[in-house]
Structures are given as C-alpha cells and as structure tokens.
C-alpha cells in the first residue's frame, strides 16, 4: 500500500514538473522577424481590418511567419494542442450572423482584437500568456499571418 502511494506521488510530481516546464516554455518564445518585401506596404498607421484578406501571396507568407512565430504555442497548421487558443476558431462567433452588416462588423472587431493581441501580447496576473510581437513583426507580417489563419478557419465565413 505504501509503495503504491509513493508511486502515485512520484507520478503526480513528475506530471506537475512537466506541466510547469511547458508553461515556462510557453512564455519563452523568441519572436522572429518576417521578410514582407513582396507584399503591398501598409505604412505606420495600423489598419482596423485585414487588408490582405483573400490575398493568396499574403496567406502563403503568413503561413511561413505563423510557423516561425506562432506554431510553438498555437500548434502546427493552427491546430492547437491545448497550450494556447485554437486560432482556427478566432472568427467562429461571426459565422452564425445572418445580417451581412453585423457579420462584417463582427469580423472587423475580431481583426482589431487579433492585431492588438499580437502587438501587445497577453498578460494575466503577472503571467505572460503571449509575448508582445510589436517591434519584431511589422503590420504587413501581422496581417499576413491573419490572412493565413483565415484559410484555416474551422467554420468558413
């Protein structure tokens, strides 16, 4: 009985250690710059909506940028393994809207949320859930990644 209890405690301790290591690794992402020379320049003023929506060249570049900067936490091909949100579901709540104007407003709101999150990161109770990418990823790279994510949507608009 005592050896089973010790074994259970050991397994629990190992599991918690692995979980802590994964959480530490999650906040330890080093952002990688992205070469966006092939995309139209967007300037310094951040757009409220994705200007590269349905732009195949931007989506292709965005896929590469996603793999360099996002896949570690959000999963290969935007399929989350559970550490971070599944980005294929980012616009899901917009899909069910029947009114085109409301749907467009919802997508715009999600674009703003996405861009702000990527630029500023996410911190809760002092823990870094997502590092800020502002200063590493330019506007073109951020929107190219969003164009890629739109090709990976769980529920197409």
SULJO-V86518 format. One record per pair of residues at least 12 apart in sequence whose ideal C-beta (glycine too) atoms are under 7 Angstrom apart, sorted by the first residue. I is the first residue (numbers start at 0). J is the second residue. Records with the same first field share a line. If there is no record, write none. Layout:
I->J / J
//
This chain:
21->82
25->72 / 82
26->127 / 130
28->71 / 72 / 130
30->68 / 130 / 132 / 135 / 136
31->67 / 68
32->135
33->64 / 67 / 136 / 140
35->60 / 137 / 139 / 140 / 143
37->56 / 60
38->51 / 56 / 57 / 60 / 139 / 143
40->139
41->138 / 139
45->114 / 138
46->138 / 142
47->107 / 110 / 111
48->107 / 110
49->110 / 142 / 145 / 146
50->142
51->142 / 143 / 146
52->146 / 149
54->146
57->142 / 143 / 146
58->146 / 147 / 150
60->143
61->143 / 144 / 145 / 146 / 147
62->147
64->140 / 143 / 144
65->77 / 144 / 147
68->132 / 136
69->144
73->86
76->151
77->148 / 151
86->148
87->151 / 152 / 153
88->153
89->109 / 113 / 148
90->106 / 109 / 152 / 156
91->153 / 154
92->105
93->105 / 106 / 109 / 156
94->154 / 156
102->156
106->156
110->145
113->145
114->141
116->129
117->132 / 136 / 141
118->131 / 132 / 133 / 141
119->131 / 133
//
